[in-house]
Amino acid sequence: MHELIIDLGGITNDALSRLSSNSSDGVLCPKLERLDWEVDVSCAPLPFFRLFLSLRLKRVNFHTRYPHFGVLWDQLPLVKEVISCLPASLEELSLACGPWNGEPLRDAISSLVLRCGPPLRSFGSSTRLSKEAVCHLTRLPNLSSWVAVGEPPQAFSPTTFPPLEELRLKWGAIPWLHLLAGNEEGKARNGLAPAAATMNTNIKETLKLLHCPEDTPVGSALLSSISSFRNLVTLSVGSGCYEMEDFCAFGLVDDDVENLAVTLPSLVSLQLGKVCGLNSCRTTVSSLLSISTRCLGLTTLETHFNTRTIVGDIQRLLGEDSGRGKPRCELQSLWVGRLPLRVCEEDIGTVAMGFVDIFPCLGCVSSRGLRGRRWESVTSKLRD
């Protein structure tokens, strides 16, 4: 057996006890290379974890779940022991051991990271690492995927960085992006151009996927850094707006989106925050056209745009010659979230015509809640 997946109800303690008694060398699957283990810490077979510690292990996904907080602290020492016994020769390692996301597991996971060597290609955890562990990761030459938790350590200025292809930031995204893009004090020249390189790294050429968490505002500070990663294929910003407080986290204008699309033409998937219902942003459908004509491989899109004057905006686009004849992307479905569309029934056809001009392959505009009824009418027109 080379791969083993154990979910919450996968193997009982009794079954593992019997298997353990029949395993003379203490290892159940000596040829095991990939282990995915999701455990319930209240009744998990954690004491039997050594059964799975094959010398050939290359990938480990160890995730803990918990029914109630009272059982957590009793199990914490055993969870630490599991982590400390994992082999240092792993190529892929993912540890989501919640809710111990602070000090309780920080030392155990950081110590494991410090033992890992050049074979490690993928690392992720739900715990902030020590400065020493972060520095060690930046020196691993084959690391291509990293889930980073928290801001960079203080006085952290690496001179090299691994050629990452995927970077998922859990929080504190802006300081990381400024650091990796080489922006001096987070400043930028000429809109999106980075100011000055501060490290010797090719991450700017290798990075294909970038995920930023919900605490990341979509504004100039974000754009000034992500523009450095010119080969991005997937850009996902999970930023959310606070509708109850009348606060929209989307601070871009049409020119910003056009600059972004010009800088990142290889995008296939683009999510610039979760679209809210405030309808107060300053971008219009013109920003959608910029994306469509610049990112020709795009298949997934979510971004804010204002619909208060959408009929006039579309009529103006349809009447302009500047975009005529330019190829468009083949986007088939557009997600508009809670964005309202308050137009007369007779204007639905104009809206649909405008979207077909922007996205010729569009067949569906998806929305959320009761505000989506007008968008459903647009979808019906698209399919006529």
Residue pairs with C-beta under 8 A, 6 or more apart in sequence:
1 29
1 31
1 32
2 31
2 32
2 33
2 34
3 32
3 33
3 34
3 35
3 36
4 29
4 32
4 34
4 35
4 36
4 37
4 52
5 36
6 35
6 36
6 37
6 38
6 39
7 38
8 38
8 39
8 40
8 65
11 45
12 45
13 43
13 45
13 48
16 45
16 48
16 51
17 48
19 28
19 48
19 51
20 28
20 48
20 51
23 51
26 50
26 51
27 50
27 51
27 52
27 53
27 54
27 55
28 51
28 52
29 51
29 52
29 54
30 54
30 55
30 56
31 54
31 56
32 52
32 54
32 56
32 57
33 54
33 56
33 57
33 58
33 59
34 57
34 58
34 59
34 60
35 52
35 57
35 59
35 60
35 61
35 62
36 61
37 52
37 60
37 61
37 62
37 63
38 61
38 63
38 64
38 65
39 45
39 46
39 62
39 63
39 64
39 65
40 64
40 65
40 66
40 67
41 64
41 65
41 66
41 71
41 72
41 75
41 79
42 66
42 67
42 68
42 71
42 75
44 64
44 75
46 75
46 78
46 79
46 82
47 78
49 81
49 82
49 85
50 85
53 85
53 86
53 87
55 87
57 86
57 87
57 89
57 90
58 89
58 90
58 91
58 92
58 119
59 90
59 91
59 92
59 93
60 86
60 90
60 92
60 93
60 94
61 92
61 94
62 82
62 83
62 86
62 94
62 95
62 96
62 97
63 94
63 95
63 96
63 97
64 79
64 96
64 97
64 98
66 72
66 98
66 99
69 99
72 99
72 100
76 100
76 104
76 105
79 97
79 100
79 105
79 108
80 105
80 108
83 95
83 97
83 105
83 108
83 109
83 112
84 108
84 111
84 112
86 93
86 112
88 112
88 115
88 116
88 117
89 117
89 119
90 116
90 119
90 120
91 119
91 120
91 121
91 122
92 120
92 121
92 122
92 123
93 112
93 116
93 120
93 122
93 123
93 124
94 122
94 123
94 124
94 125
94 147
95 109
95 124
95 125
95 126
95 127
96 124
96 125
96 126
97 105
97 109
97 125
97 126
97 127
98 126
100 127
101 126
101 127
101 128
101 149
102 127
102 128
105 127
106 127
106 128
106 129
106 130
107 130
109 125
109 127
109 129
109 133
110 129
110 130
110 132
110 133
111 133
113 123
113 129
113 133
113 136
113 137
114 132
114 133
114 136
116 123
116 136
116 140
117 140
118 140
118 141
118 142
119 142
120 140
120 142
120 143
121 142
121 143
121 144
121 145
122 143
122 144
122 145
122 146
123 137
123 143
123 145
123 146
123 147
124 145
124 146
124 147
124 168
125 147
125 149
126 149
126 170
127 149
128 149
128 150
129 137
129 149
130 153
131 153
131 154
131 156
134 148
134 152
134 153
134 156
135 153
135 156
135 158
137 143
137 146
137 162
138 158
138 160
138 161
138 162
139 160
139 162
140 162
141 162
142 162
143 162
143 164
144 162
144 163
144 164
144 165
144 166
144 206
145 164
145 165
145 166
145 167
146 162
146 164
146 166
146 167
146 168
147 168
147 170
148 167
148 168
148 169
148 170
148 176
149 170
149 171
150 170
150 171
150 172
151 171
151 172
151 175
151 176
152 172
152 175
152 176
152 179
156 179
157 179
157 198
157 199
158 199
159 199
159 200
160 199
160 200
160 201
161 180
161 199
161 201
161 203
162 203
163 201
163 202
163 203
163 205
163 206
164 203
164 206
164 207
165 206
165 207
165 208
165 209
166 207
166 208
166 209
167 176
167 180
167 207
167 209
167 210
167 211
168 209
168 210
168 211
169 176
169 177
169 210
169 211
169 212
169 213
169 216
170 213
171 213
171 215
172 215
173 212
173 213
173 215
173 216
173 222
174 186
174 216
174 221
174 222
174 225
177 212
177 222
177 225
177 226
178 185
178 186
178 221
178 224
178 225
179 198
180 201
180 203
180 204
180 225
180 228
181 194
181 204
181 224
181 225
181 226
181 227
181 228
181 229
182 194
182 195
182 196
182 197
182 198
182 199
182 204
182 228
183 194
183 195
183 196
183 224
183 225
183 228
184 195
184 196
184 198
186 221
186 224
186 225
187 195
187 224
188 194
188 195
188 220
188 224
188 225
189 195
191 223
191 224
191 256
191 259
192 223
192 224
192 227
192 259
192 260
192 263
193 227
194 224
194 225
194 227
194 228
203 229
204 228
204 229
204 230
205 230
205 231
206 231
207 229
207 231
207 232
208 231
208 232
208 233
208 234
209 232
209 233
209 234
209 236
210 226
210 229
210 232
210 234
210 235
210 236
211 234
211 236
211 237
211 238
212 222
212 236
212 237
212 238
212 239
213 238
214 238
214 239
214 240
215 239
216 222
216 237
216 238
216 239
217 239
217 249
217 251
218 237
218 239
218 249
218 250
218 251
218 252
218 272
218 273
218 304
219 250
219 251
219 252
220 251
220 256
222 237
223 252
223 256
223 259
223 260
226 232
226 235
226 260
226 264
227 259
227 260
227 263
227 264
229 264
230 263
230 264
230 266
231 266
232 264
232 266
232 267
233 266
233 267
233 268
233 269
234 267
234 268
234 269
234 270
235 264
235 267
235 269
235 270
235 271
235 272
236 269
236 271
237 271
237 272
237 273
238 271
238 273
238 274
239 249
239 250
239 272
239 273
239 274
240 249
240 273
240 274
240 276
241 247
241 248
241 249
241 250
241 273
241 274
241 276
241 278
242 249
243 276
243 277
243 278
243 338
246 278
246 280
247 278
248 276
248 278
248 280
248 281
248 304
249 273
250 272
250 273
250 276
250 281
250 283
250 303
250 304
251 282
252 260
252 272
252 281
252 282
252 283
252 287
252 304
253 282
253 283
254 282
254 283
254 284
254 286
254 287
254 290
256 283
257 283
257 287
257 290
257 291
257 303
258 287
258 290
258 294
261 267
261 290
261 291
261 293
261 294
261 295
262 290
262 294
264 295
265 294
265 295
265 296
266 295
266 297
267 295
267 297
267 298
268 295
268 297
268 298
268 299
268 300
269 298
269 299
269 300
269 301
270 291
270 295
270 298
270 300
270 301
270 302
270 303
271 300
271 301
271 302
271 303
272 302
272 303
272 304
273 302
273 303
273 304
274 302
274 337
275 302
275 303
275 304
275 335
275 336
275 337
275 338
275 339
276 304
276 337
276 338
276 339
277 337
277 338
277 339
277 340
277 369
277 371
279 306
279 307
279 308
279 339
279 340
280 306
281 304
281 305
281 306
282 306
283 303
283 304
283 305
283 306
284 305
284 306
284 309
284 310
284 313
285 305
285 310
285 313
285 314
285 317
285 354
285 355
285 358
286 313
286 317
287 303
287 305
288 301
288 303
288 305
288 358
288 359
289 317
289 323
289 358
291 298
291 301
291 303
291 329
292 298
292 328
292 329
292 331
292 358
292 359
293 323
293 326
293 327
293 328
293 329
295 329
296 327
296 328
296 329
296 330
297 329
298 329
298 330
298 331
299 329
299 330
299 331
299 332
300 331
301 331
301 334
301 335
302 335
302 337
304 339
305 339
307 339
307 340
307 341
307 342
307 343
308 342
310 341
310 343
310 351
310 354
311 343
311 347
311 350
311 351
313 354
314 350
314 351
314 353
314 354
315 350
315 354
317 323
317 354
317 357
317 358
318 353
318 354
318 357
328 358
328 359
328 360
329 359
329 361
330 360
330 361
331 359
331 361
331 362
332 359
332 361
332 362
332 363
332 364
333 362
333 363
333 364
333 365
333 366
334 355
334 359
334 362
334 364
334 365
334 366
335 366
335 367
336 365
336 366
336 367
336 372
336 375
337 367
337 368
338 367
338 368
338 369
338 371
339 367
339 371
340 371
340 374
341 351
341 371
341 374
341 375
341 378
342 374
343 351
343 374
345 377
348 374
348 377
348 378
348 381
349 381
351 378
351 381
352 378
352 381
352 382
355 362
355 365
355 378
355 382
356 362
356 382
362 382
363 379
363 382
363 383
364 379
364 382
365 375
365 378
365 379
365 382
366 372
366 375
367 375
367 376
